[in-house]
Amino acid sequence: MLRSSIAAQLYTLREYTRTPEDLKSTLNRVAEIGYQAVQVSGIGPIAPELVKQYADEAGLSICATHVSWDRLVNDLDALAAEHKLWNCKYIGLGGLPEEYRSSQEGYRSFAKLASSIAVTLKEQHGLQFVYHNHDFEFERFDGLTGMDILLAETDPAVGFELDLYWVQAGGASPVEWVRKVQGRMQVVHLKDMAISGRTQQFAEIGEGNMNYGDIITACRDTGVEWYVVEQDVCQRNPFESLEISYKYLLGLL
């Protein structure tokens, strides 16, 4: 992990990226914290050209995105063109569409469709499709979890963007899963899990109970390229949360 490989997921700041003016201000604030890259998600609608302009002006690269399943299925060429404009290789899907979640057959159907999209992106556009998990992928269907199926039955062109909080919430080992997807994960999502009473909650990295020393070691060992800080819900100002996580990760360089 390098300082330049730590990125901020803009979904964390979604309340501050709704207009072009807000996005410009937010990107500047992210750069002031020390980040050199962002993942684009939860913004807009804002013209792709403006997104690129404001990121460039702030000195930020766009390392990855989250896009809708509908656009991946129905608007792939335009989506690819946007990512090329942004010099962004990694096109992410933020979650499994609900219609595929309830059975092995659903996961297998999704795996086939995602594989076709990923192969097209790779062969025709030189881009990488990456899949972001939550906890529900660890539900078991006749002994297999949804994640087991996705890993086994997707084409190698499908990459993974493990969200390690959700891996933990699903009852699995973040370190084990980082190593399971070795060679197929260049982007990882980092957030921590704290306990309040008997309830788990999102926390800044280093403020919860996850073993981030071993997690970062596993990510290094397996060739992760981008370390993306995300916090779905913040207990304080989200810019402050991103700064706390960033400073903690600097201590692990």
N, C-alpha and C positions, 0 to 999 in steps of 0.2 A: 504494500500500500504506500503510495506517494501522496504528498500534500495535494498535488494537482489532480489526483484520482478520487478525491473526496468531493461528492456532489450533493446538492440540496434538491430534494424532490419538491417541486412547486405546489403539489397537492397540499402540502403542509400549510402553505400560505394562500390557499384558494380564496379566502375572503379578501385578499389584497391583490388579486390579479384579474379582476373582472372587466376592467377597462384598459385601453392602451396606456393611459396616463398612470394608472395604478401599477400596471405591469412594469413600466419603465422605472418607477420609483422603487418597486420591490426588488427588481434585479440589481439596482445600484446598492440597496441595503444588504442584499445577499453577498455581493462582492466585498462590501465593507467589512463583513464578518470575517472574510478570508477565503470563502469558497471561490473556486475557479471554474466550476461547472454546475449545470442544473439539469434536472429531468423535467421536461415539459408535460404537465398534466393538470387538469382542473382549471385551466385558464379560459378567458375569452367569452365569446368568440372574438378573436383578434387575428387580423391578416397575417399569414405566415411571414411576409416580407417585413412587417413591423417587429414581429417576434425576433427575427434574425437581427434586425437593425439594433434593437434595444439590448439584446444579448451581447452583440459585438461592442456596443458603446460601453457596456459595463465590464467588458473584458472576460465574459463568461462563454464557455463552450456549452453546446447542448449535447449531452452524452446519450440521452435516451428519451423515450416518450411513453405515455400510455394513451392509446387511442381506442375508439369504440369497435366492437365486433362488427357492427354494421358497415363501417368504413373498410375494414379488412376484407369483408366479403364482397362489397359492392362498389368500392371506390379505391381499389388498390393502386392503380397507376398514379392517380393524383396524390395519394398518400405518400407513395414512394418519391414523387417529385418534391413534395414538401420536405421530406427528410434529407434529400440530396441538397436542397437549398440551405438547410441548416447544418450540413456536414455531419449529420447524425446517422450513425449506422444502425442503432438498435431501436426497433419498433416494438413496443410492449403492449400486451393486452393485460389490463388490470384485474381481470377476474373471469372465471368461467361463466358463460351465459347460463342462466338458471335452468333452461330446458335440458341441459346435459348433466345435471348434478345428481340425479336420483338413482342411477344404476350403472353397472359395468357397461351396459350397451351404450348408455349416454356418453360416458367417458370415451369409449372406443370410437363412437361417431365423431366426437369433437377431435380426437387425436388424428383421425383421417383427414378431416377438413383443415385443421391447423397445419398438418404436414404439407398439404397441397399449397397452402398460402406461403408457408415458410420456404418451400422449394422454389416457388415463383419469385419471391423476393430475393432469394440468394442468386438464382441463376440468371434472372433478367435484370436485376437492379443492384446486385452486390450488397444487399442489406440483410439484416438478421432479425427474425421474429423471436421475441422472448416472452415467456409466459410467467405471470406473477400470481402466486398462490395466496389463499387465505387459509383458514383452519378447516373448512368443510371438505377439502380434498383429502383429508386424513380419515374420513368416514370409511368404514370397511364394508365391502360388498362381497360376501362369500370368501372372506379371508384376505382380499386385496383392497388396499386403499386406492382412492382415486389417483393419488400421486404415483403409486406403483404403476398403475395403468398408463398414465401419461408418460412416465419415464420409459416404460418398456415398449410402448406402441406408437410413439411419435417418431417421425423421421429424424435423423441426427441434425437436420437443418433447423429443427425447433430447439431454441435455446430456453433456458430457465432463468428467471429473475427471482430467486427465492426471497421471500419476505420472512426473515428469521424469527420475528415476533410471532407470526402466524404459524410457523412450523412448531414453535414451542407451545403455542395455544392449542394446537392440534394433537399434542401429546407425543410429538416426535422429537428427535435430537437435532438441533440446528447443525452441530458439527458433523454428525453422521450424514445429514442430507447434503451439506456442502460437498462432502467427499463423494457422495453417490452421484452427483451431477457433474463431477469433474470432466472438463473438456466441453461441457455444454452450458457453462454459466460464466459470462463475462461481466454481468451486472448483478449486484446483490443489494437488497434493501435491509437497512439496519435501523432498528429501534429497540428500546428496552422494555421490559415488563416488570412493573412494580406491583406490590400487593397493598391494598388499602382495606383494612378490615379483613374480609374473606373474598374480596373482589380484585381481580387482576385489572390493571390499567396501563395505558401507554405511558412511557416515561422516556426522558432523554437518555441517550447512551451513557452508561456509567452510573445512572441514578436508579437503576432497577437491579434485578437479580440474575440476569443472564450472564453467562461466562464469556465476556467479550474478548478476553485474552486468547482463549482457545479458539473462539470463532474467527478472529482475525488471522490467527496462525493458519487455520484450515483454508481460509480464503486465499491467503498468500500461496500456500502450498499447491492449490488447485488452479492458479492462474486467473483469478478474478481481476478484471480490468478497472471496473468502476464500483466505488463504495458509496452508495446513495443513502443519505440520511432522510428518513421520513418519520413523521409522527402524526398519526391520524387525528388524534385529539390531544391538545396541549392543555396543561393545567395552569399555564402562564402565557404571556405573550409569545406567539409562535416564533418570532424572530429571536427572542431570548432562548427559547428551546433549541433552535437550530444552532445557536452560538455555543450553548452548553455541550451539545453533542459533538460539535466540531472540535472544540478545545480538548474534549476527552480523547477523541480519535488522534489528535496530534500527539498526545502522550504515548500512543501505541506505534508511532512511526519507527 
